């Protein structure tokens, strides 16, 4: 199975920066994409950014220009550089990986890392 472990969360002032890391282990072949989701209390989990095996990147409109997603070439890890943080960015951030085989997609999730941005 695929295991994902996030790190790098914490408490920062508005305008500050954090860099999240997600390390993969287990059976990681044929991963098609990796990315980051977040969930604030009382809200739905939402996509923050993802990157495909081919290097295509998507960002949520709310983080464009502030966050940057990257990966190592083997997709053993994915990173999220977060700049100009706002209180609205406060959430638990989850690493995500997905694998599609014969048009059937499986999603894998990390345990989450808390990001808190103070006013």
Phi, psi and omega per residue, in radians:
X1 nan 2.875 3.098
X2 -1.640 2.297 3.049
X3 -2.079 2.383 -3.114
X4 -2.175 2.327 -3.131
X5 -2.264 2.076 3.132
X6 -1.615 2.698 3.018
X7 -2.696 2.877 3.039
X8 1.874 -0.094 3.108
X9 -1.242 2.968 3.136
X10 2.927 -2.925 -3.141
X11 -1.869 2.194 3.136
X12 -2.388 2.776 3.040
X13 -1.366 2.661 3.028
X14 -0.942 2.387 -3.082
X15 1.605 -0.177 -3.132
X16 -1.436 -3.047 -3.068
X17 -2.326 2.646 2.995
X18 -2.491 2.686 3.043
X19 -2.181 2.050 3.119
X20 -1.627 2.525 3.102
X21 -2.211 2.559 3.076
X22 -2.335 2.049 3.121
X23 -1.772 2.431 -3.129
X24 -1.861 2.655 3.023
X25 -2.644 2.984 -3.116
X26 1.526 -2.599 -3.102
X27 -1.515 1.765 -3.020
X28 -1.962 0.114 3.115
X29 -1.155 2.648 3.071
X30 1.084 0.437 2.979
X31 -1.212 2.268 -3.087
X32 -1.642 -0.460 -3.124
X33 -2.802 2.693 2.982
X34 -2.369 2.713 -3.131
X35 -3.032 -2.926 -3.080
X36 -2.268 2.344 2.978
X37 -2.078 2.850 3.056
X38 -2.484 2.702 3.131
X39 -2.470 2.079 3.049
X40 -1.615 2.732 3.140
X41 -0.965 2.283 3.120
X42 1.344 0.088 -3.108
X43 -2.112 2.844 3.097
X44 -1.325 2.641 3.030
X45 -1.189 2.360 -3.076
X46 -2.281 2.631 3.065
X47 -1.221 2.316 3.018
X48 -1.713 -0.931 3.140
X49 -2.868 2.613 2.983
X50 -2.535 2.848 -3.129
X51 -2.436 2.309 -3.120
X52 -1.510 2.946 3.086
X53 -1.015 -0.566 3.119
X54 -1.442 -0.041 3.065
X55 1.680 0.095 3.088
X56 -1.332 2.393 -3.029
X57 -2.138 2.425 3.017
X58 -2.192 2.466 3.068
X59 -2.203 2.551 2.927
X60 -1.126 2.533 -3.135
X61 -0.983 -0.590 -3.062
X62 -1.214 -0.277 -3.090
X63 -2.039 -0.051 -3.141
X64 -1.025 2.345 -3.126
X65 1.509 -0.187 -3.127
X66 -2.040 -0.627 -3.093
X67 -1.889 2.597 3.083
X68 -2.348 2.188 3.087
X69 -1.728 2.527 3.101
X70 -2.623 2.937 -3.118
X71 -2.565 2.839 2.925
X72 -1.456 2.879 -2.990
X73 -1.141 -0.490 -3.134
X74 -1.578 0.024 -3.070
X75 1.010 0.603 3.022
X76 -1.416 -0.290 -3.135
X77 -2.679 2.668 3.047
X78 -2.341 2.572 -3.024
X79 -2.262 2.706 3.053
X80 -2.366 1.898 3.044
X81 -1.526 2.108 -3.069
X82 -2.030 2.033 3.123
X83 -2.042 2.861 3.110
X84 0.863 0.840 -3.067
X85 -1.129 2.521 -3.138
X86 -2.086 2.733 3.069
X87 -0.960 -0.560 3.120
X88 -1.166 -0.227 3.071
X89 -1.391 -0.147 -3.136
X90 -1.065 2.154 -3.086
X91 -3.096 2.975 2.896
X92 -1.539 2.208 -3.122
X93 -1.766 2.268 -3.075
X94 -2.039 2.279 2.983
X95 -1.322 2.472 -3.134
X96 -2.296 2.471 2.976
X97 -2.388 2.565 3.124
X98 -2.415 2.621 -3.109
X99 -2.382 2.254 3.136
X100 -2.016 2.150 3.090
X101 -2.273 2.184 -3.124
X102 0.912 0.755 3.082
X103 1.153 0.271 3.040
X104 -1.922 2.150 -3.037
X105 -1.833 2.325 3.044
X106 -2.017 2.299 3.099
X107 -1.824 2.451 3.079
X108 -2.121 2.530 -3.042
X109 -2.304 2.483 2.966
X110 -1.402 3.101 -3.083
X111 -1.405 -0.254 3.127
X112 1.702 2.594 3.049
X113 -2.354 2.338 -3.044
X114 -1.402 2.278 2.996
X115 -2.067 2.137 3.131
X116 -2.175 2.184 -3.136
X117 -2.006 2.055 -3.107
X118 -1.528 2.696 3.136
X119 -1.375 nan nan
